[in-house]
Amino acid sequence: MPDEFHHLPPIEEERGEFSVTVKRNCSLSPRALLVLLAATAAVSFAIGIGFALVGAWMVLPFAGLEVLAIAAAFYVNARHAGDFERISLRGGMLKVQVREGDALREHEFNPAWARLLVRDSAAGARAYIRSHGRELEIARHLTPPARDALVRALGARLARVQQQIV
């Protein structure tokens, strides 16, 4: 694979097929997340108990609320840790599977009609697949250089498919 694709997740290309899976960057494993939550809870409750022992007992319920809020944030984060996009060009179809939380959606496009679009936004360039009035954002979990590399790789593959049809 050329150096310009070093930012991309592995692209599988077999027998003219194309497949790439894009995942969120999860720096902590679920176990590490639980250890971090337990350590944070221990410190927070130790401070709360210390204040309660000197008479400021109202600190302790707020320490509990703090730990509850952090646990809720970790739960929301954990629900989306497995989010991914799988883009594949096989059997004459461009398929995109998108997992967000517990939902798995599948989108199919005819590669002869599919177009890749890149639009600038406040959050940086965004990539879309467009066909027959439908538009789907792709590569949301990638850095801008990796998104550009994916768009180039997928665009080149779509161009080859479209040239074969003509």
N, C-alpha and C positions, 0 to 999 in steps of 0.2 A: 504494500500500500504506500503511495507517495507520502512525503513528509507533510504535505498540506492537510492530510486527514488525521494527523496525530491527536486532534482534539475529539474525534468522533468515537462513539462506541463501535465495537467490531461489526463490520458489514459482512454478511455471509453472501457469497456469490457462487452458486453452483448451477451448472447447466443453464446459464442465462437467467437464473433467478436472482432476485435481490431481496434482502431482508435485513432490517436493522431494528434493534430494540433500544429505546431511549428511556432511561429511568431517572428518577430524582436522585440527587446526591444526598444520601443519608450517612452522615458521619458517625452516628452512634448506633450500635446494635440495640435491640430491644432490652437485652440484659443490662447493658451499660446505662440505658435510659432509666431502668428501675433502680440501679445502684445510685445514680445521680439523684433521683427523686428521694430515695431513702436517706441519703446523706444530707440533702437540703432539708428534709423534714426533721431529721435529728437535730441539726443546728438550729432551726427555727424554733422547735419545741424546747430545746435547752435554753435558748435565750428567753422564750416566753415563761418557762418555769422559774428562771432566775428572777425575772421581774415580778412574778407572782409571789415569790418568797419574800421579797422586800416590800410587798404591799400593793404593787401595781398589777393587780390580778386581771385587769381588762386587756392586758397585752396578750395573754394566752389565747383567748378566742380569736383574736386577729391573726395570731400565728397559725392557728388552725385554718382560718380562711385563706391565708397566704398559701399554705401547703395544698389546700383544695383547688385553688386557682392554678397553681403550677401543675398539679396532677391533671386537671382538665385540659390544659394546654398540651401536655405531653400526650394525652389520649388523642386529641385532634391530630397532632403531628404523627402519631403512630398509625392512625387510620389511613393516612396518605403516604406513608413510607413506601408502600408497595406500588404506588402509581407508576404507570408506564405508558408508552406509545410503541406499538409494533407496526412498522411500515414494511409491507412486503409486496413484491411484484412477482406473481406466480400464476401460471395457467391462464394468462391473458387477462388477469384482473389486478388492479392496484387495491390492496386491502390495508386498512388502518384500524388497528384495535387500540382503544383508549380505555385504560382503567383509571378511574378516579374514585378513591374510597372503596366502597363495596360494589360500585356499578362498573360493568364492562360493556362498552358500546363498540359495535363493529360498523365500519363504513366501507363501502365498496365503490370504486370508480373504474370506468373504462379507461385504460391508459391511452387509448387513441384520442380521447377528448379531454383528459385531465391536463390542467395547466398549473404550474407552480408560480405563486405570487409572493413577492417580498414587499412589505409595507413598513415604512418608518412610523414609529409611535414614540410617545414620551418614554416608554420603557425600553426603547431600542427597536431594531428591526424585528418584524414578526413574519413567519412563513406560513403560507396557506396552500392547500390543494383546492382547486376550483374546477367544477364540472357541472354542466346542466343547471346552473343557478344555485348549486350547493357549494358551500365553502367551509373548509375545516382547517383550523389552525393546527400546525404540527411543530414538533421540536421545541415545545414550550419549556422543557426541562434542561435545555442545552445552553451553554454559554454562547455569546454572539459568534465567535470564530467557529465553534463546532456546528452551530446552526447554519452558517454560511457554507461550510464544507458538506453538510448533509444535503442542502439545497442543490449544490453543484453536482454531487454524486447522483442524487435521485433525478435531477434534471437531465443529466447525461444519459441515464438509463431510460428515462421516458422518451428522450429524443431518438434513441436507437429503436425503441419499440415503434414509435410513430413513423420512422423512416421505413421500417420493414413493411408497414401497412400500405404505404404509398407506392 
